[in-house]
Amino acid sequence: MKKIFPKLLIIVLLLSLCSCKAIVDEKEESKIAESTSKETTNITSESREDTGEEEDKIDLSDFLLADDSLKSPKREYGTEEYININAGDILAYIAYPKGDLKDLDKVCKDWAEKTLKSFQEEGIGGNLVISYNSYIVNKKYAVVEFSGEFYSPNYAHPISISAAFNANIESGKVLKIDDFLKSEEVIRLRKYVMESKKLEEQFVDDKLLENFIILSDGIEIVLGKGKYLPESDGLVKVFASYDMLKNGNEKANKEESSDRKDKEKTLDDKKQENLSKVKTGEKVVKNVEASKDKKLIAITFDDGPGKHTDRLLNILKENNVKATFFVLGSQIGGHQDLLLRMVEEGHEIGGHSWTHRSFKTLSEAELTKEIMQTRAEIASITGVDALAVRPPYGAYDDNVKALGKKLGVYFVNWDVDPLDWKTRSANNTYNEILKNSRNGSIILSHDIHVSTVDAMERLIPKLIEEGYEFVTVSDLLTIGHGEINAGKVYFSMNN
């Protein structure tokens, strides 16, 4: 008996330990299950309300007032034209102006096409994004300032791109520095740029003053990133006042033109009022019960608003058709009235980033800015929270989806691409959409191209004739999926 008791004691102790471990494991499994359950309920605002979990409040005004590089471009000369390539080794989005000055228009378009071709010939895949600012200076000069970057996984850092062109409005002539300044002023300017930036003569060529920008109180020289200074300095601008160039008094020169001084960011009363009314995370879904048994389609328009959007809205209104517009944040300035009209006439607005950079090339901080600043800009004008986001080029990965879930937005791609951005043919756009559309399709198109808008005049009545009912993306997805989940990528009503 004495020998058996210790053995029994050991067995009892072992059984107790196993029992304790099972209880611990059960508790851990319970925690994991609870955590998983919470993660699932975080996906949609509706699910959070069901669980009673408090939703984090997003203050969209923070993104509009942030001091960052995403600013609306100034477009005082002409209207926007585009080169956009949405497939292939190089994805490109290039904006350039077209106005009343033929020589200026030609030099801008030629430069844009030449820049694209140079990257294509290198055979290195990547994403080329170029935008521009344009100014009318003293009612005498039209100025176009290009800036952009080429992003590639083959490079550690993006390649910076810059150029500037100036034209005399009266004569239409595109100006070189010698056309604008006297010879002694050119010499003075060159000397000032070299001395102020400590450039050595042996490393400077005759193109030092090639990129110049005419301003109201002076001239600005643009030194491309890594051209004459270390790449770490980035793109550098050197300002020289007309007074300094005329009399040579460098002490009287200012560091910056008064044209360039940033005003403190403030929100006007109307934007502040609109933002205060926005309930973030609230989806705008109409009554979809009546449409469930019908042949449905969602037509979407990217990259606007632009000069053809107003005409497109007229076509949609004439046919009593609802659409979804995925707008670029950088395009909203000057087109606020179009966004208001979209909402008033029952269309849906989604975000398409601020600059049209591929989401897959961005850091989390950069991607957050691209999505949230566009979202905030839309909300400040319309009072509606745009939760639908179309990734530029349709590009996404797991990191993009995870951030979308965190920000409470969902992604919308497409199952019908007529390649309107490539062909610029109204007939081709019409035929491709007609041939490939199915019940539940999401159609990709671009309202920045006149050929696309031309196609819609025939296409929309034809699709109605074939029995299709046009609905917004959020309505289509609600009918097909029941619930729209943040972070998910959708391609059609059933996919």
Secondary structure by P-SEA (a helix, b strand, c coil): caaaaaaaaaaaaaaaaaaaaaaaaaaaaaaaaaaaaaaaaaccaaaaaaaccccccccaaaaaaccccbbbbbcccbbbbbcccccccccbbbbbbbcccaaaaaaaaaaaaaaaaaaaaaccbbbbbbbbbbbbccccbbbbbbbbbbbbccccbbbbbbbbbbbcccccccccccccccaaaaaaaaaaaaaaaccccccccccccccccccccbbbbbbcccccccccccbbbbbbccccccccccccccccccccccccccccaaaaaaaaacccccccccccccccccbbbbbbbccccccaaaaaaaaaaaabbbbbbbccccccccaaaaaaaaaaabbbbbbccccccccccccaaaaaaacaaaaaaaaacccccccbbbcccccccaaaaaaaaaacbbbbbbcccccccccccaaaaaaaaaaccccbbbbbbbcccaaaaaaaaccaaaaaaabbbbbcaaaaaaaaccccccccccccccc
